């Protein structure tokens, strides 16, 4: 098969979508498929709209000969890719990685709320956000298939965009084999964060400062933009990881912690909650007291060791071979 992967970022770019694109492409190639990956280049420095048009014309030559196209987001590459696939009558699956509408609402100064509550409350949207919603609906209505990483996300999006009769699938993220980790030298909680409001950093800082007054031995280690390999080294040596995001659909940060048998504190507003609720510690991201209490809970040696043992017993894996196979099954059923 000739497969085209459309992605906003690709290594050496840093980020989960870049790693996803690379590993998926490598797996398809190992099966003998011909794979082209088209990521943003000059588009990164262009304003919205212009970059979409530029990317549309860039992907046309590769799309003409492609049997199957996979777009790894709904807006940056999703919209121009779906439009091009419609023009050329090609089959395209769109992976709904997050929710660009909700994310933009939060980043533009909207009321801090979870992704789920955003669709329940239906706040007033700006012209830009109404445009994003319209473009998202176009993508949802005109792609061949929509791929979600969790049922939680699938339910929220399908109900609020009326996608009941659409070809909807869930392909879970990569759950890797366990890796060697090291005993922590201190009780440091690691948080890998982008400087965006939805990551809830300020509320975490408030909660952690309160927790430190009760237990001065704990430490918050905030990590910025580093490579995935560097991040894994941090996780392997840390005490625990913490993720207080207002919502996080399927955070690879948590899955990486599980691979290293590290206890974690995560937002309860995630598609992982049902699957991981018995092994992790979950918080209300809008409640600083709850965040503080859970930090102190995990700082207790007895609680820590109990959760560490639970995570060590968690053996579920989901390989790139399985992910690629599930995507090909979607293609065969289109």
Secondary structure, 3 states (H helix, E strand, C coil): CEEEEEECCCCCCCCHHHHHHHHHHHHHHHCCCEEEEEECCHHHHCCCCHHHHHHHHHHHHHHHCCCEEEECCCCCCHHHHHHHHHHHCCEEEEECCCCHHHHHHHHCCCCCCCHHHHHHHCCCCCHHHHHHHHHHHHHHHHCCEEEECCHHHHHHHHHHHCCCCCCEEECCCCECCCCCCCCCCCEEEEEECCCCHHHCHHHHHHHHHHHHHHCCCEEEEEECCCCHHHHHHHHHHCCEEEECCCCECCCHHHHHHHHCCCCEEEECCECCHHHHCCCCEEECCCCHHHHHHHHHHHHCHHHHHHHHHHHHCCCCCECHHHHHHHHHHHHHCC
